Amino acid sequence: MTAQPSSPIAETVASLIPRAKAELAELVAFQSVADPAQFPPSECEAAAAWVADALRAEDFEDVSVFETPDGSRSVYGFLPGPEGAPTVLLYAHYDVQPPLDLAGWNTPPFELTEGEDGRWYGRGAADCKGGVIMHLLALRALKANGGIPVAVKVVAEGSEEQGTGGLERYAEEHPELLAADAIVIGDAGNFRVGLPTVTATLRGMTMLRVQVDTLEGNLHSGQFGGAAPDALAALIRVLDSLRDEDGSTTVDGLEAEGEWRGLQYPEEDFRKDAKVLDGVRLIGEGTVAERLWARPAVTVIGIDCPPVIGATPSVQATARAQISLRVPPGQDAAEATKLLAAHLEAHTPWGARVTVEQVGQGQPFMADVTSPAYTSMGEALRAAYPGQEMQVAGMGGSIPLCNTLAALYPDAEILLIGLSEPEAQIHAVNESVSPEELERMSVAEALFLLNYARSRQG
Protein backbone atom coordinates (compact mmCIF):
# COMPACT_ATOMS: atom_id res chain seq x y z
CA MET A 1 0.00 0.00 0.00
CA THR A 2 2.70 2.50 1.04
CA ALA A 3 6.43 2.58 1.45
CA GLN A 4 7.84 0.16 4.00
CA PRO A 5 7.07 1.35 7.57
CA SER A 6 10.09 3.03 9.13
CA SER A 7 9.10 3.06 12.80
CA PRO A 8 7.18 0.93 15.31
CA ILE A 9 4.34 3.46 15.15
CA ALA A 10 4.15 3.17 11.36
CA GLU A 11 4.31 -0.63 11.53
CA THR A 12 1.45 -0.72 14.02
CA VAL A 13 -0.72 1.61 11.96
CA ALA A 14 -0.08 -0.49 8.85
CA SER A 15 -1.17 -3.62 10.69
CA LEU A 16 -4.39 -1.90 11.78
CA ILE A 17 -5.52 -0.79 8.33
CA PRO A 18 -7.75 -3.84 7.67
CA ARG A 19 -9.56 -3.19 10.96
CA ALA A 20 -9.81 0.49 10.08
CA LYS A 21 -11.40 -0.36 6.75
CA ALA A 22 -13.98 -2.58 8.43
CA GLU A 23 -14.79 0.10 10.99
CA LEU A 24 -15.06 2.82 8.37
CA ALA A 25 -17.46 0.58 6.44
CA GLU A 26 -19.65 0.31 9.54
CA LEU A 27 -19.60 4.06 10.06
CA VAL A 28 -20.23 4.94 6.40
CA ALA A 29 -23.28 2.66 6.42
CA PHE A 30 -25.13 5.12 8.67
CA GLN A 31 -27.03 7.64 6.52
CA SER A 32 -26.14 10.36 9.00
CA VAL A 33 -27.30 13.46 7.16
CA ALA A 34 -28.31 15.85 9.96
CA ASP A 35 -31.44 17.07 8.22
CA PRO A 36 -34.67 15.35 9.28
CA ALA A 37 -36.31 16.51 6.08
CA GLN A 38 -33.96 14.22 4.15
CA PHE A 39 -33.07 11.30 6.45
CA PRO A 40 -34.51 10.04 9.74
CA PRO A 41 -32.72 11.33 12.89
CA SER A 42 -32.26 7.71 13.95
CA GLU A 43 -29.39 7.43 11.44
CA CYS A 44 -27.43 10.19 13.19
CA GLU A 45 -28.31 8.72 16.57
CA ALA A 46 -26.95 5.34 15.52
CA ALA A 47 -23.74 6.87 14.16
CA ALA A 48 -23.24 8.80 17.41
CA ALA A 49 -23.75 5.62 19.41
CA TRP A 50 -21.12 3.87 17.24
CA VAL A 51 -18.55 6.58 17.98
CA ALA A 52 -19.37 6.51 21.69
CA ASP A 53 -18.92 2.73 21.80
CA ALA A 54 -15.59 3.04 19.97
CA LEU A 55 -14.33 5.52 22.57
CA ARG A 56 -15.43 3.30 25.45
CA ALA A 57 -13.59 0.39 23.85
CA GLU A 58 -10.41 2.52 23.96
CA ASP A 59 -10.88 3.13 27.72
CA PHE A 60 -12.15 6.69 27.40
CA GLU A 61 -13.90 8.06 30.46
CA ASP A 62 -16.91 10.34 30.75
CA VAL A 63 -18.13 9.22 27.33
CA SER A 64 -21.41 10.91 26.52
CA VAL A 65 -23.74 11.59 23.62
CA PHE A 66 -25.11 15.04 24.33
CA GLU A 67 -27.74 17.15 22.61
CA THR A 68 -26.68 20.56 21.34
CA PRO A 69 -28.95 23.62 21.00
CA ASP A 70 -29.73 22.85 17.35
CA GLY A 71 -31.17 19.46 18.33
CA SER A 72 -28.26 17.40 17.00
CA ARG A 73 -26.04 15.07 19.01
CA SER A 74 -22.30 15.25 19.53
CA VAL A 75 -20.06 12.67 21.19
CA TYR A 76 -17.45 13.37 23.87
CA GLY A 77 -14.87 11.30 25.69
CA PHE A 78 -11.82 11.91 27.89
CA LEU A 79 -8.72 9.76 28.21
CA PRO A 80 -6.46 10.75 31.14
CA GLY A 81 -2.76 11.12 30.45
CA PRO A 82 0.42 11.02 32.54
CA GLU A 83 0.62 13.44 35.43
CA GLY A 84 1.49 16.93 34.23
CA ALA A 85 0.98 16.04 30.56
CA PRO A 86 -0.74 18.53 28.26
CA THR A 87 -4.28 17.98 27.01
CA VAL A 88 -4.99 17.61 23.30
CA LEU A 89 -8.49 17.82 21.82
CA LEU A 90 -9.11 15.70 18.71
CA TYR A 91 -12.08 16.79 16.59
CA ALA A 92 -14.02 15.19 13.76
CA HIS A 93 -17.66 15.02 12.70
CA TYR A 94 -19.78 11.99 11.91
CA ASP A 95 -22.57 13.76 10.03
CA VAL A 96 -22.28 13.91 6.25
CA GLN A 97 -23.55 15.72 3.21
CA PRO A 98 -26.53 14.17 1.40
CA PRO A 99 -25.54 11.83 -1.43
CA LEU A 100 -26.98 14.14 -4.12
CA ASP A 101 -27.60 12.40 -7.43
CA LEU A 102 -27.78 8.69 -6.66
CA ALA A 103 -27.50 7.87 -10.35
CA GLY A 104 -24.17 9.71 -10.44
CA TRP A 105 -22.54 7.35 -7.97
CA ASN A 106 -20.56 4.45 -9.35
CA THR A 107 -21.07 2.55 -6.09
CA PRO A 108 -23.73 2.76 -3.34
CA PRO A 109 -23.01 5.98 -1.39
CA PHE A 110 -23.57 4.42 2.03
CA GLU A 111 -21.60 1.26 1.33
CA LEU A 112 -17.83 1.54 1.58
CA THR A 113 -16.48 0.07 -1.66
CA GLU A 114 -12.89 -0.36 -2.78
CA GLY A 115 -12.43 0.88 -6.33
CA GLU A 116 -10.09 -0.41 -9.00
CA ASP A 117 -7.82 2.53 -8.15
CA GLY A 118 -7.51 1.28 -4.57
CA ARG A 119 -9.46 4.15 -3.04
CA TRP A 120 -12.38 3.50 -0.68
CA TYR A 121 -15.62 5.05 -1.92
CA GLY A 122 -18.58 6.16 0.19
CA ARG A 123 -20.24 9.26 1.58
CA GLY A 124 -18.22 10.51 4.54
CA ALA A 125 -15.23 8.28 3.80
CA ALA A 126 -13.01 11.37 3.80
CA ASP A 127 -15.34 14.05 5.18
CA CYS A 128 -15.26 13.28 8.00
CA LYS A 129 -15.94 9.75 9.20
CA GLY A 130 -12.44 8.98 7.98
CA GLY A 131 -11.26 11.61 10.46
CA VAL A 132 -12.85 9.65 13.30
CA ILE A 133 -10.98 6.53 12.19
CA MET A 134 -7.73 8.51 11.83
CA HIS A 135 -7.93 9.58 15.47
CA LEU A 136 -8.63 6.02 16.61
CA LEU A 137 -5.70 4.63 14.58
CA ALA A 138 -3.27 7.17 16.02
CA LEU A 139 -4.32 6.44 19.60
CA ARG A 140 -4.19 2.68 19.11
CA ALA A 141 -0.69 2.91 17.66
CA LEU A 142 0.50 4.89 20.66
CA LYS A 143 -1.12 2.48 23.11
CA ALA A 144 0.72 -0.39 21.43
CA ASN A 145 4.06 1.43 21.64
CA GLY A 146 4.51 2.66 25.16
CA GLY A 147 1.27 4.50 25.81
CA ILE A 148 -0.39 7.79 24.98
CA PRO A 149 1.83 10.64 26.30
CA VAL A 150 -0.91 13.28 26.62
CA ALA A 151 -4.39 13.57 28.02
CA VAL A 152 -6.86 13.27 25.15
CA LYS A 153 -10.31 14.68 24.63
CA VAL A 154 -12.29 13.59 21.58
CA VAL A 155 -15.38 15.33 20.26
CA ALA A 156 -17.32 14.14 17.22
CA GLU A 157 -19.84 16.68 16.01
CA GLY A 158 -23.26 15.72 14.68
CA SER A 159 -24.31 18.70 12.53
CA GLU A 160 -21.18 20.29 11.08
CA GLU A 161 -22.36 19.94 7.50
CA GLN A 162 -25.60 21.79 8.24
CA GLY A 163 -23.82 24.88 9.59
CA THR A 164 -26.40 25.28 12.36
CA GLY A 165 -23.82 25.97 15.07
CA GLY A 166 -25.08 23.55 17.69
CA LEU A 167 -21.69 22.47 19.02
CA GLU A 168 -20.40 26.05 18.99
CA ARG A 169 -23.23 27.23 21.21
CA TYR A 170 -22.91 24.19 23.48
CA ALA A 171 -19.18 24.85 23.93
CA GLU A 172 -19.90 28.47 24.81
CA GLU A 173 -22.37 27.31 27.47
CA HIS A 174 -19.94 24.63 28.79
CA PRO A 175 -16.49 26.16 28.24
CA GLU A 176 -14.71 23.64 30.44
CA LEU A 177 -15.74 20.70 28.26
CA LEU A 178 -13.37 21.21 25.31
CA ALA A 179 -10.58 23.14 27.04
CA ALA A 180 -7.18 21.92 25.82
CA ASP A 181 -3.60 23.01 25.26
CA ALA A 182 -3.68 21.99 21.60
CA ILE A 183 -6.55 21.19 19.28
CA VAL A 184 -6.29 18.96 16.20
CA ILE A 185 -9.16 19.52 13.77
CA GLY A 186 -9.28 16.38 11.62
CA ASP A 187 -11.53 17.92 8.98
CA ALA A 188 -9.08 19.39 6.46
CA GLY A 189 -6.67 17.61 4.14
CA ASN A 190 -3.48 17.61 2.11
CA PHE A 191 -3.08 19.89 -0.90
CA ARG A 192 -2.82 16.68 -2.90
CA VAL A 193 -2.13 13.02 -2.19
CA GLY A 194 1.36 12.52 -0.84
CA LEU A 195 2.04 16.19 -0.07
CA PRO A 196 1.70 16.74 3.71
CA THR A 197 -0.22 19.93 4.32
CA VAL A 198 -1.61 21.90 7.22
CA THR A 199 -4.42 24.34 6.63
CA ALA A 200 -3.68 27.87 7.83
CA THR A 201 -6.88 29.64 6.82
CA LEU A 202 -10.55 28.83 6.43
CA ARG A 203 -13.17 30.94 4.76
CA GLY A 204 -16.22 31.63 6.86
CA MET A 205 -19.70 31.28 5.45
CA THR A 206 -23.19 32.61 5.52
CA MET A 207 -26.24 30.81 4.20
CA LEU A 208 -29.38 32.68 3.14
CA ARG A 209 -32.71 31.67 1.64
CA VAL A 210 -34.34 34.22 -0.61
CA GLN A 211 -37.96 34.01 -1.73
CA VAL A 212 -39.56 36.16 -4.40
CA ASP A 213 -43.37 36.51 -4.61
CA THR A 214 -45.24 38.33 -7.37
CA LEU A 215 -48.73 36.82 -7.71
CA GLU A 216 -51.42 35.23 -5.56
CA GLY A 217 -51.06 32.07 -7.64
CA ASN A 218 -49.65 30.71 -10.90
CA LEU A 219 -51.21 31.98 -14.13
CA HIS A 220 -51.57 30.57 -17.65
CA SER A 221 -48.55 31.86 -19.60
CA GLY A 222 -50.58 32.24 -22.78
CA GLN A 223 -53.32 34.29 -21.16
CA PHE A 224 -51.18 36.37 -18.80
CA GLY A 225 -47.54 35.98 -19.89
CA GLY A 226 -45.87 39.18 -21.05
CA ALA A 227 -47.47 41.42 -18.46
CA ALA A 228 -47.80 39.29 -15.33
CA PRO A 229 -44.58 39.50 -13.26
CA ASP A 230 -42.86 36.11 -13.24
CA ALA A 231 -41.35 35.34 -9.81
CA LEU A 232 -38.89 32.84 -11.23
CA ALA A 233 -37.64 35.35 -13.80
CA ALA A 234 -37.28 37.93 -11.02
CA LEU A 235 -35.29 35.47 -8.93
CA ILE A 236 -33.01 34.70 -11.88
CA ARG A 237 -32.33 38.43 -12.24
CA VAL A 238 -31.45 38.65 -8.54
CA LEU A 239 -29.11 35.66 -8.67
CA ASP A 240 -27.41 36.94 -11.82
CA SER A 241 -26.59 40.19 -10.01
CA LEU A 242 -24.30 38.29 -7.65
CA ARG A 243 -21.64 37.75 -10.33
CA ASP A 244 -19.70 39.97 -12.69
CA GLU A 245 -19.20 39.14 -16.36
CA ASP A 246 -16.07 37.09 -15.58
CA GLY A 247 -17.85 35.23 -12.78
CA SER A 248 -16.34 37.18 -9.90
CA THR A 249 -18.57 37.53 -6.86
CA THR A 250 -20.16 40.97 -6.73
CA VAL A 251 -22.05 41.72 -3.53
CA ASP A 252 -22.59 45.44 -3.03
CA GLY A 253 -20.14 46.76 -0.43
CA LEU A 254 -18.23 43.47 0.00
CA GLU A 255 -14.46 43.70 -0.57
CA ALA A 256 -13.25 41.13 -3.10
CA GLU A 257 -9.59 41.94 -3.78
CA GLY A 258 -7.79 39.77 -1.20
CA GLU A 259 -4.28 38.48 -1.92
CA TRP A 260 -2.68 35.10 -1.17
CA ARG A 261 1.10 34.84 -0.83
CA GLY A 262 1.46 31.22 0.31
CA LEU A 263 1.32 27.92 -1.59
CA GLN A 264 -0.02 28.51 -5.09
CA TYR A 265 -2.49 26.39 -7.05
CA PRO A 266 -1.52 26.15 -10.75
CA GLU A 267 -4.54 26.61 -13.00
CA GLU A 268 -3.87 23.42 -14.95
CA ASP A 269 -3.82 21.46 -11.69
CA PHE A 270 -7.04 23.06 -10.54
CA ARG A 271 -8.78 22.30 -13.84
CA LYS A 272 -7.79 18.66 -13.46
CA ASP A 273 -8.80 18.46 -9.79
CA ALA A 274 -12.13 20.18 -10.42
CA LYS A 275 -12.74 18.18 -13.61
CA VAL A 276 -13.53 21.32 -15.60
CA LEU A 277 -14.79 20.44 -19.08
CA ASP A 278 -12.58 21.21 -22.07
CA GLY A 279 -13.18 24.70 -23.42
CA VAL A 280 -14.93 25.94 -20.27
CA ARG A 281 -13.15 28.89 -18.64
CA LEU A 282 -12.56 29.29 -14.92
CA ILE A 283 -14.49 32.11 -13.28
CA GLY A 284 -13.19 35.11 -11.38
CA GLU A 285 -9.90 36.96 -11.51
CA GLY A 286 -6.61 36.79 -9.62
CA THR A 287 -4.65 33.64 -8.92
CA VAL A 288 -6.56 30.43 -8.30
CA ALA A 289 -5.31 30.45 -4.71
CA GLU A 290 -6.68 33.97 -4.21
CA ARG A 291 -10.05 33.01 -5.64
CA LEU A 292 -10.26 29.93 -3.41
CA TRP A 293 -8.72 31.11 -0.15
CA ALA A 294 -8.58 34.91 0.01
CA ARG A 295 -11.73 36.21 -1.68
CA PRO A 296 -15.47 35.80 -1.18
CA ALA A 297 -17.34 33.30 -3.32
CA VAL A 298 -21.09 33.07 -3.79
CA THR A 299 -22.81 29.86 -4.84
CA VAL A 300 -26.48 29.18 -5.54
CA ILE A 301 -26.81 25.76 -3.95
CA GLY A 302 -30.50 25.18 -4.57
CA ILE A 303 -33.58 26.58 -6.30
CA ASP A 304 -37.22 25.72 -5.68
CA CYS A 305 -39.02 25.92 -9.01
CA PRO A 306 -40.96 23.50 -11.24
CA PRO A 307 -38.86 20.65 -12.66
CA VAL A 308 -38.69 20.25 -16.42
CA ILE A 309 -40.52 16.95 -16.31
CA GLY A 310 -44.12 17.76 -15.53
CA ALA A 311 -43.81 21.51 -16.09
CA THR A 312 -46.94 23.39 -17.16
CA PRO A 313 -47.20 26.60 -19.24
CA SER A 314 -47.47 28.85 -16.20
CA VAL A 315 -46.19 32.21 -14.99
CA GLN A 316 -44.69 31.42 -11.59
CA ALA A 317 -46.11 33.19 -8.56
CA THR A 318 -43.24 32.35 -6.22
CA ALA A 319 -39.65 31.12 -6.41
CA ARG A 320 -37.01 30.43 -3.79
CA ALA A 321 -33.25 29.84 -3.69
CA GLN A 322 -30.60 29.01 -1.12
CA ILE A 323 -27.37 30.95 -1.40
CA SER A 324 -24.01 30.21 0.19
CA LEU A 325 -21.41 32.97 0.55
CA ARG A 326 -17.87 32.00 1.55
CA VAL A 327 -16.18 34.77 3.52
CA PRO A 328 -12.34 35.04 3.56
CA PRO A 329 -10.20 35.72 6.63
CA GLY A 330 -10.12 39.41 7.48
CA GLN A 331 -13.83 39.87 6.83
CA ASP A 332 -16.68 39.52 9.29
CA ALA A 333 -19.31 36.94 8.39
CA ALA A 334 -22.07 38.83 10.20
CA GLU A 335 -21.34 41.98 8.22
CA ALA A 336 -21.15 39.94 4.99
CA THR A 337 -24.58 38.52 5.82
CA LYS A 338 -26.04 42.02 6.12
CA LEU A 339 -24.44 43.10 2.84
CA LEU A 340 -25.70 40.01 1.00
CA ALA A 341 -29.24 40.43 2.33
CA ALA A 342 -29.25 44.10 1.39
CA HIS A 343 -27.94 43.26 -2.08
CA LEU A 344 -30.67 40.70 -2.67
CA GLU A 345 -33.36 43.15 -1.64
CA ALA A 346 -31.89 46.01 -3.67
CA HIS A 347 -31.58 43.93 -6.85
CA THR A 348 -35.05 42.40 -6.84
CA PRO A 349 -36.82 43.82 -9.93
CA TRP A 350 -40.36 44.99 -10.66
CA GLY A 351 -41.25 45.76 -7.08
CA ALA A 352 -41.55 42.04 -6.36
CA ARG A 353 -41.84 41.07 -2.73
CA VAL A 354 -38.64 39.56 -1.41
CA THR A 355 -38.02 37.71 1.84
CA VAL A 356 -34.52 36.86 3.06
CA GLU A 357 -33.92 34.30 5.82
CA GLN A 358 -30.58 33.44 7.38
CA VAL A 359 -30.09 29.69 7.88
CA GLY A 360 -26.41 29.42 8.77
CA GLN A 361 -23.29 31.44 9.54
CA GLY A 362 -19.68 30.91 10.60
CA GLN A 363 -16.66 33.17 10.90
CA PRO A 364 -13.43 32.72 8.89
CA PHE A 365 -10.33 31.43 10.67
CA MET A 366 -6.57 31.98 10.55
CA ALA A 367 -4.08 29.82 12.46
CA ASP A 368 -0.66 30.77 13.82
CA VAL A 369 1.61 28.37 11.94
CA THR A 370 4.69 29.60 13.83
CA SER A 371 3.49 28.11 17.14
CA PRO A 372 5.34 25.23 18.87
CA ALA A 373 2.56 22.77 18.04
CA TYR A 374 3.11 23.40 14.33
CA THR A 375 6.82 22.68 14.80
CA SER A 376 5.85 19.35 16.35
CA MET A 377 3.44 18.66 13.50
CA GLY A 378 6.06 19.55 10.90
CA GLU A 379 8.45 16.99 12.38
CA ALA A 380 5.69 14.40 12.46
CA LEU A 381 4.68 14.95 8.84
CA ARG A 382 8.30 14.81 7.73
CA ALA A 383 8.60 11.37 9.33
CA ALA A 384 5.25 10.12 7.98
CA TYR A 385 6.03 11.38 4.46
CA PRO A 386 9.77 10.73 3.97
CA GLY A 387 11.40 13.27 1.71
CA GLN A 388 8.55 15.78 2.06
CA GLU A 389 8.27 18.97 4.10
CA MET A 390 5.08 20.29 5.64
CA GLN A 391 3.25 22.69 3.32
CA VAL A 392 0.90 25.46 4.42
CA ALA A 393 -2.26 26.10 2.41
CA GLY A 394 -5.67 27.66 2.77
CA MET A 395 -9.03 25.97 2.47
CA GLY A 396 -12.07 27.50 0.86
CA GLY A 397 -14.48 25.65 3.13
CA SER A 398 -15.67 26.59 6.60
CA ILE A 399 -15.33 25.05 10.05
CA PRO A 400 -17.12 27.57 12.29
CA LEU A 401 -16.13 25.70 15.44
CA CYS A 402 -12.50 26.83 14.97
CA ASN A 403 -13.35 30.44 15.79
CA THR A 404 -15.42 29.43 18.78
CA LEU A 405 -12.55 27.36 20.16
CA ALA A 406 -10.04 30.14 19.47
CA ALA A 407 -12.21 32.61 21.38
CA LEU A 408 -12.86 30.25 24.30
CA TYR A 409 -9.26 29.07 24.59
CA PRO A 410 -7.00 31.87 23.30
CA ASP A 411 -3.84 30.08 24.49
CA ALA A 412 -4.67 26.83 22.71
CA GLU A 413 -2.87 26.01 19.47
CA ILE A 414 -5.25 24.90 16.71
CA LEU A 415 -4.03 22.65 13.89
CA LEU A 416 -6.03 21.56 10.86
CA ILE A 417 -5.21 18.28 9.12
CA GLY A 418 -7.25 15.51 7.56
CA LEU A 419 -8.08 13.33 4.59
CA SER A 420 -9.99 15.65 2.23
CA GLU A 421 -7.47 16.09 -0.60
CA PRO A 422 -8.80 16.99 -4.09
CA GLU A 423 -9.25 13.40 -5.33
CA ALA A 424 -11.56 12.75 -2.37
CA GLN A 425 -14.33 14.80 -4.06
CA ILE A 426 -15.96 15.67 -0.76
CA HIS A 427 -19.54 17.01 -0.99
CA ALA A 428 -19.78 15.53 -4.50
CA VAL A 429 -20.81 12.17 -5.90
CA ASN A 430 -18.25 9.37 -5.63
CA GLU A 431 -16.57 10.72 -2.52
CA SER A 432 -13.60 8.58 -1.53
CA VAL A 433 -10.62 8.35 0.78
CA SER A 434 -7.10 7.27 -0.03
CA PRO A 435 -6.11 4.42 2.33
CA GLU A 436 -2.50 5.55 1.93
CA GLU A 437 -3.42 9.00 3.21
CA LEU A 438 -5.38 7.49 6.09
CA GLU A 439 -2.35 5.41 7.03
CA ARG A 440 0.20 8.19 6.76
CA MET A 441 -1.92 10.85 8.44
CA SER A 442 -2.67 8.47 11.33
CA VAL A 443 1.08 7.94 11.72
CA ALA A 444 1.61 11.69 11.59
CA GLU A 445 -1.01 12.35 14.27
CA ALA A 446 0.51 9.73 16.57
CA LEU A 447 4.00 11.16 16.10
CA PHE A 448 2.65 14.65 16.65
CA LEU A 449 1.25 13.67 20.03
CA LEU A 450 4.66 12.23 20.98
CA ASN A 451 6.52 15.32 19.75
CA TYR A 452 4.10 17.71 21.39
CA ALA A 453 4.35 15.96 24.76
CA ARG A 454 8.15 16.16 24.61
CA SER A 455 8.06 19.84 23.65
CA ARG A 456 5.86 20.65 26.64
CA GLN A 457 8.21 18.76 28.98
CA GLY A 458 11.03 21.03 27.89
N, C-alpha and C positions, 0 to 999 in steps of 0.2 A: 504493500500500500504506500509506504513512505520510505525514506532512507532508513538504514539500520539505526535502531535506537542507540543513543550515545550516553545514556545515563540510566541508573535504576528507575528514576521517575518515568523516563520515556519508555522503558521496557514495560513497566507496570501499566501505563496508559495503553500501550499497544495491545497488551494481553486482555484489556478490558473492553476493547472496541466491539467484539461480538455481543457482549452484554449490553453495551450502550446502544447498539442498533436495535436490539430487542426491546429495550426500554423506550427508546424514541418511537418505535412502532406503536407501543401501547399508548403513549401520550398523544401522538398524531391522530390516533383513532377517535379521540374525543372531538366532537364538532363544536369546539369551545369558542364560538363567535359570541361576544358579549352583547348581543342585541336580541332581545326576546321577540322582536318582530320577524327575525330571520331563523333563529334556532332556539329550541327550548332551553331555559336556564339550567336544566338538569345536566346538560353537557358540560357547562362550565363548573358546576358543582362537582361532577365526577372527576374532572381534570384537577381541580383544587385538592380533592381528597387523595388523588394519586400522588401529587407532589408532597402533601403532608405525610403520607405513609412512607414515601422515599426518605424524607428527612428523619422520621422516627427510626427507620432501619439503619441510619447512619449515626444513631445515638444523639440526635439533636434533642434539646430540652425545650420546654415551653412551646412546643409546636401547636399552632392554632390556625384555624381557618376563620378569618374575621370579616365581617361585613363592613364595607366602606360607605361613605355618605351617598354614593351614586347607586347603591344597591348591589354592587358587584362584590366578589369575595377575593381576598388576597390571602396568601399563605406565609406564615412566619415561623422561624425556628432559630434557636440559639445553641451553639456548641462552645462550651467553655474552653479556654486555652490555658497554657502555662501561666503561672503567677507572674504578673507584671507585663504580660504580652499585650501588644496592641490588638484592637478589635477591627476586623475588616467586614464590611457589609457586601454581600454578593447579591446582585439583582438580576432578575429575568422576569419575563411575563409568559403566562401559559395561554392567554387568550390570543386569538388569531383573526386575521382578516377573513371575510367570507370568500368562498372559492371562486366567485365570479362565474364565468361562462364554463359550465361543466363540460360542454362539448369541446372546449379548447384544451382540456387536460388530456395528456397522453396516457395517464394512469389515474386511478381513483384518488381524489384529493385528500381523503382522510384514511388512506391506506399507504403506509410507507413502502415504497417500491424502489428497488435498486435498478437503475437504468443501465443500458449497454455502456455508457460512459463511466460507470462506477459511482455516480452520484446517487444519493438517496432522495427520492421525490415524495413530496407530500406537503400539505398546507401546515405551516408552522415548523417545518423541518429545520429551517434556519432562523426564522423570525417568529417566536423566539423560544420555542420548546427545545430546540437544539442548545440554546443558552442554559436552560435548566440542566440538561445532560452534561454540558461542559463543566458546570460547577461541581456536579456530583463526581465526574471523572477526576477532576483535580484533587478533590478532597480524599477520594479513595486512594489515589496514588500516594498522597502524603501519609495517610494512615498506614499504608503498607511499607513505608520507608522511613520509619522513625517517629511518625506522629505529626499532627498538624501544629505548627509553631505559633499560631495566633488564635485568638478567640474569633469565632465566625458567626455572623448573623446572615441568614438567607431570607429574602423576601421575593415572592413570586406574585406579580400583580395579575389581576383578573379582568382589567378593562382598559389596558394601555392603548389598544388599537382604536377604541371608541373616542379617546380624547376627552372623557367626561370628568377627569380629575379626582376620582374617588380616593385613590391612595394618597395623592398630594394633600387633600383636606384631612384625611385620617392622620397622616404624619404630623400635620400642624396641630391637631388636637391631642396627639400623643407623642410629643417630641422626643421622649426618652426611648421610644421603641426602636428607631433606626439609627440612633447615635453611634458613630464609629470614627475611627482615626483615618481610615481609607475606605473608599467605596468603589467597587468594581461593577460597572454597568455592562452586563453581558448582552447588549442589544445593539451593538454596532457591527463593524466588520472590517476586514482588510480591504485595501484599495483594489487589489485583485488577488487571486489565489496564489499563495506562495510568497506574497510580499507583506511582511508583518507591519501592521498599521494601527496606530491609536488615533482616535477621533478627537480633535481639539475643539471643534465648534459644531453646534447644532442650530439649525434654523428653528425658530418658534413657529407657531401656527395659530390661525384663527379659522373657525368654521362657521359659515353663515348659511341660512336658508332664506331665499328671496322668493316671494310670491307676488305675481302680478294678476290683478283682476280688472276686467273691463266691462263685463256684461253680467246680467242676472243668470244667464244660461247660454249654452251653445246655440248657434243659429245656422240655418242652411246657407252654405257659402254662395249658392247661386242666387238666392233671394236677397241676401244681406251683404255678401262679400263685396268689398270695394269702398264701403262707407262705415260698416260696423268695425270698431277697433278690435283687432285680433290680439288676445293676450299673449299667445305664443310668439307672434311676431314682435310684440313689444319686449318680451323677455329676451329674444334673440338680439335685439338692438342693445339692450342693457349689457348682456354678456359680451358682445362684440366690443363694447367700449372699454373693456378691461385689458385690451391688448393693442399695441401699436401695430403699424403695418408689418414690421419685422418680427412680430410676436412678443416683443418685450412687454412686461407687465406695466400697465399704466393706471394706477389708482391715484386720483387727484390728491395731491399733497404728500404722497408717499415717496421718500427718497429711494432711488433705484440705480445708484452709481457706485456701489461698493466695490472695493478692490480686494483681490486675494493674492498674497505674495508667497504662499507656501507651495506644497506639492501641486504640480499642474496636471491637467487631464487633457492629453492630446485629442483633438477633434476626431481623428480617425479611430482612436480607441473608444471614444464615447459612442460613435456611430455603431461600432461593432457591439459594444456592451448593450446599448439600447435597442439594437436590431432595427435601426432606421432604414426604411426602404430606399432602394437606389433611386436617386434623382430628387428625393425629398430633402429640403434644406432644414438645418437646425434653426430654432427660433431664438430671438434675443440678440444682444450684442455683448461685446466683451469676451474675455476668455471663457472657456467652458467651466473652469473652476469658479470663476466669478459668478456666472449665471446659476451654478448649482449651490454654492456655499456662501456667497457674500451679497446676494441681491434677492429681493422679494420675487416670488413666483406664484401666480394665481392659476388655479385649475378648477374647471367645472367638473365635478365628480359625479353629478347625477342630475337628470332632468325628468320631471313628471310631465308627460304629454302623451297623446295617443300613440300607440305603436303602429308601425306601417301595416302590419297584418291586422285587419279588422277596422282600419280607419274609415271614417265616414266623411262626406264633403261638408265639413262644418267649420265655422269661425269659432275659435276657442275662446271661452269665457274666462278661463283661468289657466295659469301655467306656473310651475314652481321649479326651482333649481337649488342644488346645494353646491356651495363654493368654498374651496379651500385656498387659503392664502398663507404661504410659507414666509416667515419673517426672519431676516438675517440678524446675527449678533450686532448689537449697537442700536437696534430699534426696539421699541416697546410694543408688545403684541396688543395690549389694550388700546393704545393709541392707533395702531394699524387697524384694529377692529372698527373704531369710530370712523376712520377715514374711508374704509371700504363700505361701511353702511351708508355714509353720506354720499359716496360716489354712486352707489346703486340707486339711491333715491333721486339724486340730481340728474341721472342719465335715463330715467324711465320716461319714455315719450308719451305724447298724446294725453297727458293728464291722467294716465292710468293709475289706479290705486296700487301702491306697492307696500308690502309688509316685509320687514327684515327681522329675522330671529337668529340670535347667536346660539350655537349648539356645541361649541367647543373652543378652547383657547389654551395656549401654552407659551411661555416665554422662551426666547432663544437662549443658548448657553455657550460659554467659552471657558475652557479649562486652562489651568496653569501647567504647561508641559515642562516647566523648569523645576517642578517640585521634586523632592526626594523619591516619592512613590513612582514617578515616571522614570527616574534613574533605575530603580529596581525593576520596573517593567521592561525597560530597554535591554537590560542584561538578560532578563528571562526570554524575551523574544529572540535575542541574538543566539541563545543556546537552543531554542526550539526550532529556529530556522537558520541552520548553519550557513555562514556566508552572507547573511542578510542583516541589515541594520534597521532599527525601528524607524518607520516613516510616520509623518504627522499629516493628517488630512482633515478636511471638513466633511460634514454629512448634511445633505439637504433636508433630511427628515427631522422629526421632532421627538424629544423625550422630555415632556414637561416636568417630570419628577426631578430631573437634574437640578433645575433652578430652586425647587422647593428644598431639596437636600442641601444645596449650597447656602441657602438663606438660614436654614435651621442649624447647620453645622459648619460655620465659616472656616473652621480650622481643619476640616476634613479634606483630604485630597481625593478628587473624583477622576476615575479613569474609565474610558469607554473602549471596550473591545468587543469582539463577537464573531459571528459566522456569516454575516450578511454581505458577502462580496458580490460583485456584479452578476456573476453567473448564477447566483442563488435565485434571482428574479423574485425577490420578496414582493408581496402585495399583488403579484401577477399570477397568471395560470402557470402550471408546471414549476412551482417553487421547489427548490431542492437545496441540499446541503452537501458540501464536499466532506467525505469522511476523513480525508487527509487534513483538512482544516480543523475539523473537530478534534482530531488527535493532537495536532500540533498546538492548537490554542489551549487545549486542556493541559498539556505539558507546560506551556508558557504560564498559565494561571497558577499552577502548582509551584513552579520555580519562583514566580513573583512573590507568593506568600512566604516562601523561604527567605528570599532576598529582603523583603520588606521587614520581616521579623528581625533579621540580623542588623539591618540599618537602624532600627529603633533601639536595639541593644547598645549600639555605639553611641 
